[in-house]
């Protein structure tokens, strides 16, 4: 065990979501990946091989922790048992960031294990602000919150998602994980301008970006994390880099996970665009 | 709920939405969709259905990871339908998805009792229970003794004879056990990916009942071992925190010294504590 030997490190460049099918190659070849993101919910067990592997990865790479279990938008009280375990995991692995989503996952203590949508109103916004403050106090650290992809909107909604997120980030000291694929998917599903969305997000709050592939379904786009990043998302990513700078970027791929080299190739595309930004040659 | 969503009715709205997802009766779907905006291309119900599919797909995939043998035995389609029924009867109370699925064996047992067409799968509930124990052992906490209250096995010889009845042995934390009327260990072995290359052997459900010990070794290798009735009874007593004096009251065909010796030699016991008089 290497508990307590790590210290949080800053991250830059394009990292990869750590998936179990790639463990062996990573351990054997120590690839030149700037950082890995671990799905915190996969490492919540008390012991065993997953957390042991996570510590081995952590010996060689900075990491971030990304989860879906906070249920920040739920009417339930925060699950302090979950937060306690997350805190223990973060203390053990010393991630650069801990993140979760603007969504609800549970009600009456029953978990859906998926990110469910919220009406964007001032009252709901205030609800999230209070809970994010509680989570940050509990964990003793800032968290990053991520915009979800969504497939429906509510009559109750009276503000745009970007306005909703901007208000939360300004009322708390949490920071933002901007998922460019999610913005594009939701923009297509609900008919808003994704570039105007980016323009309304506070520049200094964005600490991480996610990229992934969506699937075209009849009548909507579906955020499957099962494909290469699509061209319009790359275009939006370029606009994001121009606005926010070379923010650390993660390639997410969760279904039909490809071999490691394919995943790494996606990250290298993102790094190419970061280099183009630095060189002043980044197109759309 | 007829008014728009606000903080006062957030809980009721989320409860309705949850029911619309997991119990998709017409009236539940209507309530879940009351505040949902539809479009020409997709109705509110169709939009809710996207979430239903996403949730079921995600949970099914996770349970396939925990129950690969059950999934192989019944096929992906049947397994997916099974998960939908399981979710309705046993909602997840675990924020992390790896903690969900404990009662699939119980659900399957009820399902088979109530569905005569499923009788051929009579061994499936115990196969599921075995897979859950495998999952729990794989993710069990590391073997560490609590300082101050627990002692190492090497200190066993220091316990005075008159205090030996107060010894409470502490099992290695990954140890799990189960009984089955069917040879589910063999069923597991010939269907699990880690044993795919082994020669398939004919399995008869009449091969007899088994007592199984499931555990994780020091190098994270997993094992499923068929054990005797006596060893099962001995380990079961340890698992239920019985003192050595209480265990001595149980009836064994094997000597307790031999059973204890086996457990020590195989690192099934990691330490002990002395109970108060």
Interface residues (C-beta under 8 A of the other chain):
Chain A: X1 X40 X41 X42 X44 X45 X46 X47 X48 X49 X50 X52 X69 X71 X74 X75 X76 X79 X81 X82 X85 X104 X105 X106 X107 X108 X109 X110 X111 X112 X113 X114 X116 X117 X119 X121 X123 X124 X126 X127 X151 X152 X153 X154 X155 X156 X219 X220 X222 X255
Chain B: X4 X5 X6 X7 X10 X11 X14 X15 X17 X18 X21 X35 X36 X37 X41 X42 X44 X46 X47 X48 X50 X51 X54 X55 X58 X59 X61 X62 X91 X92 X93 X94 X95 X96 X97 X98 X99 X100 X138 X139 X140 X141 X142 X173 X174 X216 X220
